[in-house]
Amino acid sequence: MIITFNLLLCLLREMAKSSNQRNDSSQMKDLLQPDHQPGKSHKEKHGHEREHGSKESSHQASSSTCAPDTSNTGALSGRQAEDTSSSSCCTCAHSKFEALNRRQAEDEHCSSSASAHSDTGARRRKHAEVDKPPWTEKEDRISSCCPLSDLKKLPQCHKKLGQLKISGMHTILVDVNFFNCEGKLVAQDGRDVWHRNFVKMPNSQSSFMIVKTGFTKQPTKTKRWDVIFKQLNSLAKKTTVSVKDLEEAIIKCNPKYKDQWTFDALSEFVKSVPKTENYFNALFPKIAELALKLPDFVKKTIPLLQSGHPAILTLSQLQISCLLANAFFCTFPHRNATAPNAEYHNYPSINFTSLFGKWSPRKKEKLRAIMHYFKVVTDENTEPSGMVTFERRCLGAAEIPDWRSSKEAMPKLHVTSRGTIEREGTGMLQVDFASSWIGGGVLGSGLVQEEILFLLNPELIVSRLFTEKLGDNECLIITGSQQFSSYSGFGDSFEWTGPHVDDLKRDDWARLERQILAIDALHFRHSREQYDMIKVTRELNKAYCGFKAHGSDEPDIATGKWGCGAFNGDPQLKAVIQLMAAAKAKRGLAFFTFDDEKLTRDLEQVYSLLVKEGTTVKKLYGLLEDFCAVQQMSGSHVELFDFIRNNIGQPRSLL
């Protein structure tokens, strides 16, 4: 309380110096705006952040209570120490604060009494101006934002990659020599490794399971792939396979879960689709056949992309389809246990069992997208023929910016309420509003931004096989994934609307020119928790980790209300955080507000003000420090954009 009351008093004194004709009450109104949350419609609240799934949501919900990275908070602690004063000073400040509140109440009472005698037209005019932002008409007509065409996109900023090369950080599952010389995608030879640093494959010679055999049903240790091959080969030989047949095969490969797994969602899905569109019984044998090709398609052991270790993995789209076919039949060992002491407890689920159970209309639309993907990849006329790269990036201690001394000016900004990241942001670095467990609830009940992205581009789902939970200073960048489906809506209104033909060009490594950046925002149980500079700095570092360019000619960034919606992020604060991170990374920003006209208008106006004032990242960071201090002390909500407007020109000599 000592810090916060003194801080407010300092702010009031500074404002008094710059405008001695204004009384204390009007200054208080500038600082403490009416009590309302940043504009969040019901649609925004549920539409633009992943929902809570089973394992994913329970871990993500606890993320806000974990201590985030505090490596860049020394300056903040020092400033707080300087603000500390004696208890008598606190009492004096508290008295003045209460007096200002009383004077504000008196002013409001007088104002309301006077307005009671005003004419009807005046009341209507006043009512019409309630929601109007405090910017002037002149400022309304001026915008420093740029058109979308001014931002850099692939392939215009295409850089030469050179020949494909294996390195200590870069694992490639295709034969590099074949690709560089002949352009062919052939599986790279390798050896079977059964080790905690690698994906444990179902066809490994070290993978065993217990099977009850003979008349006495004696438990017998059997090679896992022998059991899998027998079951899937039986399905692959059939012309059509029922859901019951599929269920029996999966359970025989996973006998431990006979009484735990259900397949009601898959069964209801097949029944609910009209016969004219129902090709699934004929598709199941083809998926089984694809899964059986695993020993031929993936010969080299897949390394895990582990926390704290930057690493790159490149594999062919055909290899991805084979891995996902095995996930469909739930063949990956050691990936079904979720206990804290389980071997893969820090990895997302990969086997599709959670998608097959607990029927809901959402599961129907998800399965339509997944089945369409398998329909395309199992047809030799349409199977994909390129590569995809997954890169885990870590921001080292030496790379973390000193935000309080960053002198970068504001980057280019395009802000719009129309369009989507995946469509209008084509060719840019497209932000996935991710869960720290990559893919979020895509295999469960979640169905918002991240899950939808993974359903449109199912190749992204394979990242769950090898990507450990993201840390505070980490991100995942996926280059080359293909979009197979179109959609409309989100959450309960999500609907698969049909195939999508991806006509993007490919780069020198046969990857589609699409880059997706997965960065996870903090989840706040209560929205006021985010107004803390430790958490703000964590979000700045997280965004910068993903935005940081690794070359001279990188595309600009397509993003939006990252971390808002179900994660309770303040859209204005998250917009400013991403603007600062983009400035530090020297990349432009396309900001899609998803039909939020008010945020579009307000962000455009405050950005124009920041540009006009020549605001740097350092200055903006200081304003965020002041804003968080006022938010923590005030009983009412203060809008960030209003705070910036009222304080951007004020000196901070006393702070």
N, C-alpha and C positions, 0 to 999 in steps of 0.2 A: 504493500500500500504506500510505503514511503516513496518508492520510485515512481509509481504511476501518478500520484497526486502532484508531486513536484514536476513531473514531465508535463502534465496538463497545464500547470501554472506557468511553466516556461513558455509553452506554446501560446497561451493567452497573452502573456507579456509581449511576445514577439509580434503578435497580431495587433496588439494595442499600439505598438510603435509605428507600424506601417499604416494604421488607419485610426487616428485619435478622434475621429468624428463618430465612430461607431461605439455603441455601449456594450457592456459586458454580456448582456443578454443576446444580442445579435451575434457576437463572437461565439458564444456557446452554441447557437443554432448552426453555425458553420461547421463546428466540430462534431456535434452530436446530432445526427440526422434522425428523422422519425424511425420508430422501432419497426423495421421490417427486414426480412431476409433478402439477399440478392435474388433477382427475379428468377424463380424456378417454377415453371408451369408443371402441371401433372405430367405432361408429355415429356418434358425435359428430365424430370426427376427419375423417371423409369426408362427413358429411351436411350440414353447416351452413355451408359456405363454398364459393365457386366453385372449380372445379378448374382446372388449368393448361391453357389452350388453346394455339394456335400463337403468334400475335403477342402476344395479350393476356398470356399467362402469362410469356413471356420478358421483357416490359417490367415486369410487376408483380413478378416475382421479383427484379428489380434495384432495386425501390423502396426496400428497407430499407437499401441501401448508399448511396443518395443522401442528401445532407444535408437533413434536414427543416427546417421553419421554426423558427428559433431566436430569434424576436423576443421571447419571453417567458422567456428563460433567464438573464437577467442576474442575478437574485436567486440562482439556483442557483450560478452561477460565484462570486459573492461569498461565499456560504456555504462553498464548497469552499476558497476562499482563507483564510478564517478558521480552517478546520480544519487547515491545513498546519502542521507542526511540524518539529523537528530530527530527524536520523537517529537520535540516541541515544534520543529519545522513542519512535520507531518500533520500535527494538530492544527496549525495555522492554515496549511494548505487545504485541509479537509473542511475547515470552517468557511474558507473563501469559496470552495467548490459548492458547499451547501447554499451559501448566500447567492451564488450565481444561479443555482437551480431555482431558488425562491423568486429571484428577480425575473427569471425566464417565465415562470408560471404566472407572475403578476402581469408581465407584458402580454402573454397569451390571453389572459382573462380580459384585459383592457381591449385587446384586438378583437376578441370574439364579441364583446359588448358593443363595440362600434359597428361591427359588421351586421349586427342585428337590425340596425337602422338603415342599412344600405338598400338600394333598389334591387329588383329582381334581376335585371340585366347584369349588374355588377356581380351578384352571387353566381350567375351562370358563367361569367367570364372567369371568376376565381376557380370555380369547379373544373372548368375546362383546362386550367393551367396546372392542376395539382400534379399530374404525372409528367409535366414538361421538364426536361433537364435544365439546369441553371445556365447553360451556355447561351450566348447571345445569338440573335438572328444572323449577324454577320459571320460568326464562327460556324453556324449551321451550313452556310453556303460554301465554306472553304474546307477542303479535305486534302490531306497530305498522302492519303492511301493511293496505291498504284493499281492499275488494271492487272488482272491475272496473267495476261500475256507478257507483262514485264518481268515475271519471275522465271528463273531458270528451270528447265525441264530436260529430262532425257527424251530423245537422243541428241538434242541440241548441244548439251554440255558433255557429250560422250567423250570418254578418255580411252586411250589405247591401253589395253590390258597386257598385251604381249602374250607369250605362250603360257599355257597352263602349267604350273609348277607345284610340286609337293615341297613343303617346308616343315620345319619343326612345329609351327603353329597351324599349318594348313594340311588337313587330311583329305585326300581325294579318293573316292571309291570306284572311279573308272580308270582304265588304263590310260595314263597321260600320253605315252608315246603314240598309241593308236589314234588318240584324239588329235594331237598336234600334227601328225603326219597325214592322216586319212580322214579326220573329222568324224570318226566312228566312236560310238559309245559302247565300250566293252568292259565288263567287270574286271577290276584290278585283282590280281591274285594276292592272296594273303594267307595268314595262318589263323587257326582258331585259338582265341584267347578267352579264358574264363577267369575274369579278374574284375575287381570292384571299380576299376577306372574305365571299364568298357561295357557296352551293352551286352548283357548275357542273352545270347540268341537261342531260340527254340531248337535249332538244328545243331547246336554245339555237341561235340562228342562227350563233353563233361556234364551235360544236362540230363538228369535222370528224374524219374517219377515212380511212385509206388502204385502198382496195378494189381488188383486181385484176380488171379487166374486159376484155372482148373476147377474141378468139381467141388473142391474144398474151399475155394476162394482164398487161397493163401496169398498174402501180400508178397509181391515180387518186384524187385528193383529192375526197371526197364528204361531203356533210352527214350527220352521224351519224343524225339523226332519219329521214332518207329511208331508210336501211338498216333501222333498227329498225321503222319503220312497215311496210315491205314484208314483213318476216319475221313480225311479230306479226299483221298483218292477214291473212296467209295462214292462220295458226293460228286466229284468231278466227272465220273463216268456216266452219271444220270443225265437225262435230258431236262428234267425238272426236279426241283428239290423243295419240299414243303418247309415251313418254319419249324415243324415238329422234328423233321429230319435234321435240320440245322442245329436245333437245340440239343438233340441227343449227341451229335458229333462234338459240340463244344463241351458238354458236360463230361463226356468220356475222356476228353483231353484235360479236363479240370475236375476230377471226381470229388475233390475236397469241397467244392462249392455246389454240390448237387442240390442241397436243400436251402441254399442261400440266394442263388441267382434266379431271376425270373425273366421271361421273354414275352410278357404280355404286350408291351409296346410294339415290338416287332410284329407280333401276331395280329394285333388290331390294325396296324398300319397296312399290312398286306390285304386284310379284309376290307378296309375303308376305301381303297383306291379302285376306281371303276375298271372293269375288265379291259376296256379299250386302252388304258394306260398301264395296266398291270403286267409288267414284264419280269417281275422280281423272281418268281419261281424258276424261270429260265436263266436268270442272272446269277443266282446263288452257286450253281456248278462252275460257272466261269470264274467267280471270285475264289472258289476253292482251288481251281487249277492254277490261278495266278499265285496264290499263297504257296503252293507246292514248289514253285520255281525259286524259292529263296536260296537254296544252296548254289544255284547257278548264277543268280542275279547279284547276290551280295557275298563275295568271297573273302573280303577283308573285314576284320573286326572293326566295329564302329566305336570310336572313343566318346566318352561322355563329355559334354560341355559343362565342366564343373565350376562351382562358385569360386571366384577369385582368380580364375585362370583364363585369360583371353585365348580364344581358339576359334578356328574356322573349319567347317566341314562342308564339302561339296560332293553331291551325289546326283545321279541321273533321275529324271522324272519316272522312268520305268522302275528303278530301284525303290523309289518312294512308294509307288503303287503296290509293289510286292510287299513291302513292310506294312503298309496300311491294310492289305488283304489279310496278313497275319494278325494284325490288331483286330480286324473284323471277327476273326475266328478265335480271338482271345488266346493266342498261343505263346505270348511272351512270358517266360518264367519269372517268378519273384516280383511280379508287378501288380498283384491283386491285394496284397496285404497293405493295410493303412496304419498299423500301430506305430507309435513313436519310435520303437526299436526295430522296425522293419528295414530291410536293406535299402529300399528305394523310398523311404518315408519323405525324403526331401525333393522328390520328383513328382510331376503330375501323373495321373493315371494315363495309360495308353490303350489297354484292352477295352473293347467296345461294350463290355457287359452292362455298364451303367446306362448306355444309350438304348439297350434292348428292353429294359424293365421300366415299370412305373409309367404306364401309358398317360399321355396328355396330348392335346392338340399341338403343342409345341414340338413334341417328339415326332409327330406326323410330318411336319414341314422340314424338320432336321433330316429325317430319314429320306425324304424326297431328294434333298440336295446330295446326300451321301450316295444314294443309289444311282443318281444320275452320273456322279463322278466315276463310280465303278463301271457303269455302262460304257462310258467313253474310253476308259483305260483298258478295258478287256476286249475292245474291238480293234483288230489289227489295222483297220482303215483310219482310225482316229486316235490311236494310242500316242501319247506325247513323246517327243524325241529330243528333249533338251536337258539342261541341268539346273539345279537349284543350290544356292549357297546359304548356309546358316553360320552367322558370326556372332559370337559372344564377346562383347566389349566391356572392359573394366576401366574405370577412371582411377588412375593411380593417385597417390597422395600428392605427388609433385604436379599433377595436371589439374587438381581442383582449383578453380579460380579464387582469387581474393576479391570477392564481390564489392567490398567497400572501397576498392581502389581501381575498379575497372572503368576505363575512360571511353569505351566504345559508345558511339551514338546509336540512335534507334535504327533498326534494319528496315528494309522495304516491307510493307504490309499491304496485303489485300484481304479485306474482310467482307463477308457476304452471308446472307441468310439463306441463299439458294444453293442447290447442288450438294454433292457429297465428296468426301475425301477420296473415295475409291474411283469416282467417275471424273469429276472436274479436276481432281488432284493427280490425274494420270501423268506419269513421268516425273513426279516429285517424290521426295522421301515422305511416305505416307505413314502417319502416326497411328499405331494400334494402341488404344486405351487399355492397356494390358493388365492382367493380374500378374502378381509375382510368380504364380504358378501358370506358366505360359499356356494360353488357350482358354483359361478361366473355366467356365462351366460348359464348354462346347459338347462334351460327352455326357452332360447331365441336363439340368433344366434351364441353365443360363441362356439367354437369347437376346443380347444387346450388341453393342458395337464390336467387341472383340470376338464374341461367338459367331456373329453374322459374318465377319471377315473370314473366319476359319471355315465356315460352311461354303462361302463363295469360292474360296481357295483351299480345298481340303488338303493339299500338299503341306500346308502349314501345320496340320495336326501331327505330322510325323516329328515335329520339333519336341513334342511331349515325351518322345521315346528317350531322348538324350540330353535334354536341357534341364539342369538343376534350377531350383527356385532362384529367382533374381535377387541380388543383394541391392542395398541402397545406392551403390555406385556402379550398377551394371545395367546393360540393355542387350537386346537381341535384334540383329538386323538380318532380314531374309531377302535375298536377291534372286529373282527369277521365277517365283511361284506363278502358276496359271490360274486365271479365273474361269470357272466352269459353269457357273450359274448366275441367274438374275433373281432379284427379290423385290419385295415392297414391305413397308412397315418395320416394326421392331417389337421385341417382347411378345406379348400375346397377339399382336396384330401382324407379326412376321409371316410372310407367305413366300414360298418358292414359286417364282413366276415363269420358270423355263430355262432352257440352255442359254449360255453366253458364249459367243465365239470370240476368243481372245486374239486380236490381230496386232498385238504389239510386236515390234522388231526384237531380234535377239542380238546380244552383244558378242564379243569375240569368243566367249566361253559357252556359247549356245544357251545363254540364260535370257529369258524374257526381260525387257527393260522395265522392271517393276521392283521397287525397293520398299519394304515394309519395316518400320521401326517399332519394336515392342518396348514401351516404357510403362512401368507401373507406378501409379500415384498412391499416396497414403490414403488409407480409409479412416475417416473420422466418424466416431460414434455420435459426437455432437459437433455441429458446425463450428462452434467457437474455438474448438481445439486447434484449428488450423492457423489462428492468428498468434503464432509463436514463431520467432525468428529461427529457432532451431529447425522447426518443421518447414518453414519457407525455404531455408537454405538447403535442406535435404531435397526439396522439389526442384530447386534451381540446379543443383548438381546432377540430379537424375535426368532432367531435360537436357542439360548441357552434354552429359555423357552420350546421349543419342544424337544430338544436333551437331556435335563437334565434327568438323570436316576432316577427312583423311586423304586429302588431295587438293589440287588447285582449282578443279573445275567440277564441283559437286552440285547436284540439283538443290533447289530450295525446298522448303518444308511445307507439307499440307497437314493441318491439324485442326483442332476445334476445342470443345469443352472437355478437355482431358481431366479425368478425376472428379468430374461433377456427377450429378445424378445420384446413384445409389451410394457413392463414396462421399457424398456431402461436401464436395469441394465448392468453393465460391467461384463462380464463372469469371468474375472480374479479376480476382486475385490470380487464378490460373492463367488467364490471358496475359496479364502483366509478367508473370513468371516465365512463360514461354517466349514472350517478346524479348525479355532480358537475355535468356539463354540463346536465342537466335542471334541477337546482337553480338554476344560474346563469341559465338561460332562464326560470325560474319556470313550469315545466310538469311535470305528473305523468308517471309512467312505468309502462307495463305491460310486464313482462319475462317473455318466454316462453322456458323453458329446454329445450324440445323433449325431453320425457321424462327429463330429468336430475333425478331426485328429490333427489339429494344437493346439487346446486347450489341447487335450490329451497329446501330446508330451511336450508342454510347462509346463503344470501343473506337470507332472511327473518329469521334470528336476528341476523345482524350488523347489518342495517338497524334492527331493533328496539333494538339496543344503541346505535347512532349517534343515534337519536331520543331515547332515554332520557338520553344524555349531552349532548344539545343540541349535537351536533357540527355545525360549520359547514364550508363548502367549504374555507376557509382552514386549519382544523385537519386536515382530511382530506388536503389537499395536503402539509402538513408530515409527516403519517404516511407518505405515499407516498415522500417524500424519504428518510426514515429506512429504509423498507422496501427501497427500491432500493439504498441503500448497503450494507445487510446482505446482500442477495441477491448483489451483486457480489463481496463479500468471502468469503461462505460457500461451502464446497465442496458443501453439501447444499441442497436446496430448502426454502424457507420459505413456507408457505401464507399468503397475504395476510390472509385472514379471521382466522387464528390470531394473526398479528402485530398486527392491529388490536385484537383482544380483549385481548391481553397488554399493549398499550402505550397504549391510548386515554386512560387516566387519568394517564399519566406526564407530568411537566413536561418542557419542552425547553430549560431555561435554559442548559444546557451545550452545546447543539448550534448 
